[in-house]
C-alpha cells in the first residue's frame, strides 16, 4: 500500500493500516469526536487509519501526528560525503517527515501520488473502495521551532505561536493569525486578549459567543490576569499566555 501511495519511496517495516484501524475501532469506535495522538508517527499509518474510521461511520475524529525529520544512518553517510549537513534543504528533504509522513498523508486524502497520478489499487476488508477516491478530510502540517524568550515575552513571535493556540482550543474553526489591532479578538473556539485595558469588551464578546473553550490572556501581572479570569463565563478556561514557556526557560537556564 505504501508503495502505491508514494511510489519509489522506501520505509522500513510500515504498519498495516488495517491492523491499526482494528485497534482504534476497539478503543474509539463509539467516540466519533475522539482525538488520537500519535507521538511517533513513522509513515503516518495511524492518521490514515483514523480517516478510514471516519469514512465508515461519519465520525469527526482528529489525529495529531508528531515525528522528527530524522535521516536514516546509511543515507546520512552519503549526504555528508556530498558535503551536506542537517538543515540544508537537500538533507531535510530526505528526512522521514518530508520524505514519507507528509506525502503519504496527503496522498491518502487526495487519492493522488506526490507526482499527481491517481493511486492504483483498492482498500480491502471493512470498507472496500478505490484508493484514488481519497477521503473527505483535511490536514495541516506544522514545523516546531525554538523561539527566544525575549521574542515571546514581547509578543514578537505570535505568528509562529498562533497554530499552537488554535490546536490547544481543539483545532477547529477559524484561527487568529495576527495580533488583533483592537487589542482582542474572538474566533470560533477561543479568544485572545492582548490589551488588558480592553478587558471589559473582550469579556462581553466571550460571553456572547457560543462554543468558546479558552480565553488566552497576555499579561505578566498575576492580579490583572485573575481579575479578567473572574469576569469570564465559567465554561471558558482562562489561560495566561506565555507564562509556562518563559517559566520553563528560566528553570532550564537556572534563573
C-alpha positions as CSV (number, residue, x, y, z in Angstrom):
1,X,0.0,0.0,0.0
2,X,2.8,2.4,0.9
3,X,4.4,1.8,-2.5
4,X,1.1,2.7,-4.2
5,X,0.7,5.9,-2.2
6,X,4.3,7.2,-2.5
7,X,5.9,5.2,-5.4
8,X,9.6,4.8,-5.3
9,X,10.0,5.8,-1.6
10,X,11.2,3.3,1.0
11,X,10.2,3.0,4.6
12,X,11.3,0.0,6.8
13,X,8.6,-2.0,8.4
14,X,5.5,0.1,7.9
15,X,2.5,-1.0,10.0
16,X,-0.7,-2.3,8.4
17,X,-3.4,0.4,8.2
18,X,-6.0,-2.3,8.7
19,X,-4.4,-3.6,11.9
20,X,-4.2,-0.1,13.3
21,X,-7.7,0.6,12.2
22,X,-8.9,-2.5,14.1
23,X,-7.0,-1.4,17.3
24,X,-8.5,2.1,17.0
25,X,-12.0,0.8,16.4
26,X,-11.8,-1.2,19.7
27,X,-10.9,1.9,21.7
28,X,-12.7,4.8,19.9
29,X,-15.2,3.1,17.7
30,X,-18.1,4.7,19.7
31,X,-16.2,8.0,20.2
32,X,-16.8,9.8,16.9
33,X,-15.2,13.0,18.1
34,X,-12.1,11.4,19.7
35,X,-8.6,12.9,19.4
36,X,-5.9,10.4,18.7
37,X,-2.3,11.4,19.5
38,X,0.4,9.5,17.6
39,X,3.7,10.8,19.1
40,X,5.9,8.6,16.9
41,X,4.1,8.9,13.6
42,X,6.5,7.0,11.4
43,X,4.9,6.7,8.0
44,X,1.6,8.1,9.1
45,X,-0.3,4.9,9.4
46,X,-2.4,6.0,12.4
47,X,-3.7,9.1,10.7
48,X,-4.6,7.1,7.6
49,X,-6.5,4.6,9.8
50,X,-8.4,7.4,11.5
51,X,-9.5,8.6,8.1
52,X,-10.9,5.2,7.3
53,X,-12.8,5.0,10.5
54,X,-14.3,8.5,9.9
55,X,-15.4,7.4,6.4
56,X,-17.2,4.3,7.8
57,X,-19.3,6.0,10.4
58,X,-19.3,9.7,9.6
59,X,-17.0,10.5,12.5
60,X,-15.0,13.6,13.1
61,X,-12.1,12.1,14.9
62,X,-8.9,14.1,14.8
63,X,-5.3,12.7,14.7
64,X,-2.3,14.6,15.8
65,X,0.8,13.0,14.3
66,X,4.2,14.0,15.7
67,X,7.5,13.0,14.2
68,X,11.1,14.2,13.8
69,X,12.7,14.6,10.4
70,X,15.5,12.1,11.0
71,X,17.5,10.8,8.1
72,X,18.5,7.1,8.1
73,X,22.1,6.3,9.1
74,X,23.2,5.0,5.7
75,X,21.7,8.0,4.0
76,X,23.4,10.3,6.4
77,X,26.8,9.0,5.5
78,X,26.1,9.5,1.8
79,X,24.7,13.0,2.4
80,X,27.7,14.0,4.5
81,X,30.0,12.7,1.8
82,X,28.3,15.0,-0.6
83,X,29.1,17.9,1.7
84,X,25.6,18.3,3.2
85,X,24.5,18.6,6.8
86,X,21.3,18.9,8.9
87,X,19.4,22.0,8.0
88,X,20.4,22.0,4.3
89,X,17.3,21.7,2.1
90,X,18.8,18.7,0.2
91,X,19.4,17.0,3.6
92,X,16.0,17.8,5.1
93,X,14.0,16.5,2.1
94,X,15.4,13.0,2.8
95,X,14.1,13.1,6.4
96,X,11.2,10.8,7.4
97,X,8.7,13.6,7.8
98,X,9.2,15.3,4.5
99,X,10.1,12.1,2.6
100,X,7.3,9.8,3.8
101,X,4.9,11.0,6.5
102,X,3.6,14.2,4.9
103,X,3.4,12.9,1.3
104,X,1.7,9.7,2.5
105,X,-1.0,11.6,4.4
106,X,-1.5,14.0,1.6
107,X,-1.8,11.1,-0.9
108,X,-4.3,9.3,1.2
109,X,-6.5,12.3,1.4
110,X,-6.3,13.4,-2.3
111,X,-6.2,10.0,-3.8
112,X,-3.2,11.0,-5.9
113,X,0.6,10.3,-5.6
114,X,3.1,13.1,-5.0
115,X,3.6,13.1,-8.8
116,X,-0.1,13.8,-9.3
117,X,-1.2,10.4,-10.6
118,X,-4.3,8.5,-9.4
119,X,-3.3,5.9,-6.8
120,X,-3.7,2.4,-8.1
121,X,-5.4,-0.3,-6.1
122,X,-8.3,-0.7,-3.7
123,X,-8.8,-0.7,0.0
124,X,-9.8,-4.1,1.5
125,X,-11.7,-5.7,4.3
126,X,-14.2,-3.5,6.3
127,X,-14.5,-0.8,3.7
128,X,-13.6,-1.6,0.1
129,X,-13.2,1.2,-2.4
130,X,-10.6,2.6,-4.8
131,X,-7.7,4.4,-3.1
132,X,-7.9,7.0,-5.8
133,X,-11.2,8.3,-4.2
134,X,-9.3,9.7,-1.3
135,X,-11.1,10.9,1.9
136,X,-13.2,13.9,2.8
137,X,-10.6,15.0,5.3
138,X,-8.2,17.9,5.8
139,X,-4.7,18.1,7.2
140,X,-2.3,20.8,8.1
141,X,1.5,20.4,8.6
142,X,3.5,22.5,11.2
143,X,7.2,22.6,12.0
144,X,8.1,23.0,15.6
145,X,10.8,25.7,16.2
146,X,12.6,27.2,19.2
147,X,11.7,30.8,19.9
148,X,13.7,33.0,22.2
149,X,12.1,34.1,25.4
150,X,12.6,37.8,24.5
151,X,10.7,37.4,21.3
152,X,7.9,35.5,23.1
153,X,7.6,37.9,26.0
154,X,7.4,40.9,23.7
155,X,4.8,39.3,21.5
156,X,7.2,39.3,18.5
157,X,6.7,35.6,17.7
158,X,2.9,35.5,17.6
159,X,2.6,34.2,14.0
160,X,4.7,31.2,14.8
161,X,2.8,30.5,18.1
162,X,-0.7,31.1,16.6
163,X,-1.2,27.5,15.4
164,X,-0.5,26.1,18.9
165,X,-3.2,28.3,20.4
166,X,-5.6,27.0,17.8
167,X,-4.7,23.4,18.4
168,X,-4.9,23.8,22.2
169,X,-8.5,25.0,21.7
170,X,-9.5,22.0,19.6
171,X,-8.1,22.7,16.1
172,X,-11.5,23.7,14.8
173,X,-12.8,26.7,13.0
174,X,-11.0,30.0,12.3
175,X,-7.5,30.7,13.5
176,X,-6.3,34.0,14.8
177,X,-3.1,34.6,12.7
178,X,-2.1,38.1,13.7
179,X,-2.1,40.2,16.8
180,X,-5.6,41.9,16.8
181,X,-5.4,45.7,16.2
182,X,-8.3,46.2,18.6
183,X,-6.4,44.6,21.4
184,X,-8.6,41.5,21.5
185,X,-10.3,39.0,19.1
186,X,-12.7,36.1,19.4
187,X,-12.6,33.2,17.0
188,X,-14.8,30.1,16.9
189,X,-13.4,28.2,19.8
190,X,-11.1,30.6,21.6
191,X,-10.4,34.3,22.3
192,X,-7.2,36.3,22.6
193,X,-6.8,39.4,24.9
194,X,-3.6,41.4,24.3
195,X,-4.6,44.8,25.7
196,X,-5.9,44.4,29.2
197,X,-7.4,47.9,29.0
198,X,-9.9,46.3,26.6
199,X,-10.8,43.5,29.0
200,X,-14.4,44.6,29.5
201,X,-15.2,44.5,25.8
202,X,-13.4,41.2,25.5
203,X,-15.3,39.5,28.3
204,X,-18.6,40.8,26.9
205,X,-17.7,39.3,23.5
206,X,-16.7,36.0,25.0
207,X,-19.9,35.8,27.0
208,X,-21.9,36.4,23.8
209,X,-20.1,33.8,21.7
210,X,-21.2,30.2,21.6
211,X,-18.8,27.3,21.7
212,X,-15.8,29.2,23.1
213,X,-13.5,26.9,25.2
214,X,-10.4,29.0,26.0
215,X,-9.6,32.6,26.6
216,X,-5.9,33.4,26.1
217,X,-4.8,36.4,28.2
218,X,-1.4,38.0,27.6
219,X,0.0,39.6,30.8
220,X,2.8,39.3,33.2
221,X,0.6,40.7,36.0
222,X,-1.0,37.9,38.0
223,X,-3.5,40.1,39.7
224,X,-4.8,41.5,36.4
225,X,-5.0,38.0,35.0
226,X,-7.1,36.8,37.9
227,X,-9.4,39.8,37.6
228,X,-10.1,39.0,33.9
229,X,-10.5,35.3,34.7
230,X,-13.2,36.0,37.2
231,X,-15.1,38.1,34.7
232,X,-15.2,35.2,32.2
233,X,-18.0,32.7,31.9
234,X,-17.5,29.6,33.9
235,X,-17.5,27.4,30.8
236,X,-14.4,29.2,29.3
237,X,-10.9,28.2,30.5
238,X,-8.6,31.2,31.2
239,X,-5.0,30.6,30.1
240,X,-2.3,33.1,30.9
241,X,-0.3,33.2,27.7
242,X,3.5,32.6,27.6
243,X,3.8,32.1,31.4
244,X,4.7,28.4,31.1
245,X,7.1,28.9,28.2
246,X,9.0,31.6,30.0
247,X,9.0,29.8,33.3
248,X,10.3,26.7,31.7
249,X,13.1,28.7,30.1
250,X,14.1,30.2,33.5
251,X,14.0,26.8,35.1
252,X,16.2,25.2,32.4
253,X,18.7,28.1,32.5
254,X,18.8,28.0,36.3
255,X,17.4,31.5,36.6
